[in-house]
Amino acid sequence: MDMSTLYQHLNELENMGMIVRSAAESFRGKPIRFYYTITSRGKIATKI
């Protein structure tokens, strides 16, 4: 899977309310990292 495809799907899941994205502070000049967490709505959807 291409990285752009992965981030496209993460964006779609975020727009549907299945996951939330949070940013961590950059460390020693490194790029900001984003972390994704499944929401309660996303947990319900995975049980289907």
N, C-alpha and C positions, 0 to 999 in steps of 0.2 A: 504494500500500500504506500502510495506517495504521501509525503508529509502534508502537502496542501490538501489532499483528500481527507486526511485525518482531522485537520483543523476545521475543514468545512463541516464534517459530521459533528464535531464537538460544538461548533457554533449552532448547528441545527438543534441539537439536544438542549443547548442552553436556551434557545428561543422557545422551545416547547416546555420549558420548566422542569426538565428531567435532571439537569445538573446545574450547579452554580460554579462560577469561576472566581477565584480570589488570587490576588497578586501578592507576592512576597517582596520584601525590599531587596534591591540589588546589593550585592556584596562584592566589595573590592573592584568595582568597575565592571562586573559581569552583568549581562542583561537581566532584566526583571524576569522572574519565573512565575508562571501561572499554574495554579493547582485547581483541579476539578473535583467536585464532591457531588455524589448522587443525592438527590432530594427525596423527600418522602413520596412525591409523585413518581419519580424515577424508580423507586423501590417497588411501588405498586405495579408499575408497568412491566417490570422484569418477572413478576409472578404469573403473568398471563401465559 
